C-alpha cells in the first residue's frame, strides 16, 4: 500500500518538473 502512495507522489513530481522545464524554455524564448 505505501508503495502506491509513493508512486503517486513520484508521478506528481515528474509532472511538476516537466511543467517547470516547459515554462523555463518559454521564458528563454520570450
C-alpha distance matrix in Angstrom:
0.0 3.9 5.4 5.4 6.9 9.1 10.1 11.3 13.2 14.7 15.8 17.4 19.1 20.6 22.0 23.5 25.0 26.5 28.0 29.5 31.1 32.6 34.0 35.4 37.1 38.5 39.9 41.5 43.0 44.4
3.9 0.0 3.8 5.4 5.2 6.4 8.6 10.1 10.9 12.4 14.4 15.6 16.7 18.6 20.3 21.4 22.7 24.7 26.2 27.2 28.9 30.7 31.9 33.1 35.1 36.6 37.7 39.3 41.1 42.4
5.4 3.8 0.0 3.8 5.4 5.0 6.0 8.6 9.9 10.3 12.2 14.2 15.2 16.4 18.4 19.9 20.9 22.5 24.5 25.6 26.9 28.7 30.3 31.3 33.0 34.7 36.1 37.4 39.0 40.7
5.4 5.4 3.8 0.0 3.8 5.5 5.0 6.3 8.8 9.9 10.6 12.5 14.3 15.4 16.8 18.6 20.1 21.3 23.0 24.6 26.0 27.4 28.9 30.4 32.0 33.4 34.9 36.5 37.9 39.4
6.9 5.2 5.4 3.8 0.0 3.8 5.4 5.2 6.4 8.7 10.0 10.8 12.5 14.5 15.6 16.8 18.6 20.3 21.5 22.8 24.7 26.2 27.3 28.8 30.7 32.0 33.2 35.0 36.6 37.8
9.1 6.4 5.0 5.5 3.8 0.0 3.8 5.4 5.1 6.1 8.6 9.9 10.5 12.4 14.3 15.3 16.4 18.5 20.1 21.0 22.6 24.5 25.7 26.8 28.8 30.4 31.5 32.9 34.8 36.2
10.1 8.6 6.0 5.0 5.4 3.8 0.0 3.8 5.5 5.1 6.1 8.6 9.8 10.6 12.5 14.3 15.3 16.7 18.6 20.0 21.2 22.8 24.5 25.8 27.3 28.9 30.4 31.8 33.2 34.9
11.3 10.1 8.6 6.3 5.2 5.4 3.8 0.0 3.8 5.5 5.1 6.2 8.7 10.0 10.7 12.4 14.3 15.5 16.8 18.5 20.2 21.4 22.8 24.5 26.1 27.3 28.8 30.6 31.9 33.2
13.2 10.9 9.9 8.8 6.4 5.1 5.5 3.8 0.0 3.8 5.4 5.1 6.2 8.7 10.0 10.6 12.3 14.3 15.5 16.5 18.5 20.1 21.1 22.5 24.5 25.8 26.9 28.7 30.4 31.6
14.7 12.4 10.3 9.9 8.7 6.1 5.1 5.5 3.8 0.0 3.8 5.4 5.1 6.3 8.8 9.9 10.5 12.4 14.4 15.3 16.6 18.5 20.0 21.0 22.7 24.5 25.8 27.1 28.8 30.4
15.8 14.4 12.2 10.6 10.0 8.6 6.1 5.1 5.4 3.8 0.0 3.8 5.4 5.1 6.4 8.8 9.9 10.7 12.6 14.4 15.6 16.8 18.6 20.1 21.5 22.9 24.6 26.1 27.3 28.9
17.4 15.6 14.2 12.5 10.8 9.9 8.6 6.2 5.1 5.4 3.8 0.0 3.8 5.4 5.1 6.2 8.6 10.0 10.7 12.4 14.4 15.5 16.6 18.4 20.2 21.2 22.6 24.5 25.9 27.1
19.1 16.7 15.2 14.3 12.5 10.5 9.8 8.7 6.2 5.1 5.4 3.8 0.0 3.8 5.4 5.1 6.1 8.6 9.9 10.5 12.3 14.3 15.3 16.4 18.5 20.0 21.0 22.5 24.4 25.7
20.6 18.6 16.4 15.4 14.5 12.4 10.6 10.0 8.7 6.3 5.1 5.4 3.8 0.0 3.8 5.4 5.1 6.2 8.7 9.8 10.6 12.4 14.3 15.3 16.7 18.4 20.0 21.2 22.7 24.4
22.0 20.3 18.4 16.8 15.6 14.3 12.5 10.7 10.0 8.8 6.4 5.1 5.4 3.8 0.0 3.8 5.4 5.1 6.3 8.7 10.0 10.7 12.4 14.3 15.6 16.6 18.4 20.1 21.2 22.6
23.5 21.4 19.9 18.6 16.8 15.3 14.3 12.4 10.6 9.9 8.8 6.2 5.1 5.4 3.8 0.0 3.8 5.5 5.2 6.2 8.7 10.0 10.5 12.3 14.4 15.3 16.4 18.4 20.0 21.0
25.0 22.7 20.9 20.1 18.6 16.4 15.3 14.3 12.3 10.5 9.9 8.6 6.1 5.1 5.4 3.8 0.0 3.8 5.4 5.0 6.2 8.6 9.8 10.5 12.4 14.2 15.3 16.5 18.4 20.0
26.5 24.7 22.5 21.3 20.3 18.5 16.7 15.5 14.3 12.4 10.7 10.0 8.6 6.2 5.1 5.5 3.8 0.0 3.8 5.5 5.2 6.2 8.6 9.9 10.7 12.4 14.3 15.5 16.6 18.5
28.0 26.2 24.5 23.0 21.5 20.1 18.6 16.8 15.5 14.4 12.6 10.7 9.9 8.7 6.3 5.2 5.4 3.8 0.0 3.8 5.5 5.1 6.1 8.5 9.9 10.5 12.2 14.2 15.3 16.4
29.5 27.2 25.6 24.6 22.8 21.0 20.0 18.5 16.5 15.3 14.4 12.4 10.5 9.8 8.7 6.2 5.0 5.5 3.8 0.0 3.8 5.5 5.1 6.1 8.6 9.9 10.5 12.3 14.2 15.3
31.1 28.9 26.9 26.0 24.7 22.6 21.2 20.2 18.5 16.6 15.6 14.4 12.3 10.6 10.0 8.7 6.2 5.2 5.5 3.8 0.0 3.8 5.4 5.0 6.2 8.6 9.9 10.6 12.3 14.2
32.6 30.7 28.7 27.4 26.2 24.5 22.8 21.4 20.1 18.5 16.8 15.5 14.3 12.4 10.7 10.0 8.6 6.2 5.1 5.5 3.8 0.0 3.8 5.4 5.2 6.2 8.7 9.9 10.6 12.3
34.0 31.9 30.3 28.9 27.3 25.7 24.5 22.8 21.1 20.0 18.6 16.6 15.3 14.3 12.4 10.5 9.8 8.6 6.1 5.1 5.4 3.8 0.0 3.8 5.5 5.0 6.1 8.6 9.8 10.5
35.4 33.1 31.3 30.4 28.8 26.8 25.8 24.5 22.5 21.0 20.1 18.4 16.4 15.3 14.3 12.3 10.5 9.9 8.5 6.1 5.0 5.4 3.8 0.0 3.8 5.5 5.2 6.2 8.6 9.9
37.1 35.1 33.0 32.0 30.7 28.8 27.3 26.1 24.5 22.7 21.5 20.2 18.5 16.7 15.6 14.4 12.4 10.7 9.9 8.6 6.2 5.2 5.5 3.8 0.0 3.8 5.4 5.1 6.1 8.6
38.5 36.6 34.7 33.4 32.0 30.4 28.9 27.3 25.8 24.5 22.9 21.2 20.0 18.4 16.6 15.3 14.2 12.4 10.5 9.9 8.6 6.2 5.0 5.5 3.8 0.0 3.8 5.4 5.1 6.2
39.9 37.7 36.1 34.9 33.2 31.5 30.4 28.8 26.9 25.8 24.6 22.6 21.0 20.0 18.4 16.4 15.3 14.3 12.2 10.5 9.9 8.7 6.1 5.2 5.4 3.8 0.0 3.8 5.5 5.1
41.5 39.3 37.4 36.5 35.0 32.9 31.8 30.6 28.7 27.1 26.1 24.5 22.5 21.2 20.1 18.4 16.5 15.5 14.2 12.3 10.6 9.9 8.6 6.2 5.1 5.4 3.8 0.0 3.8 5.4
43.0 41.1 39.0 37.9 36.6 34.8 33.2 31.9 30.4 28.8 27.3 25.9 24.4 22.7 21.2 20.0 18.4 16.6 15.3 14.2 12.3 10.6 9.8 8.6 6.1 5.1 5.5 3.8 0.0 3.8
44.4 42.4 40.7 39.4 37.8 36.2 34.9 33.2 31.6 30.4 28.9 27.1 25.7 24.4 22.6 21.0 20.0 18.5 16.4 15.3 14.2 12.3 10.5 9.9 8.6 6.2 5.1 5.4 3.8 0.0
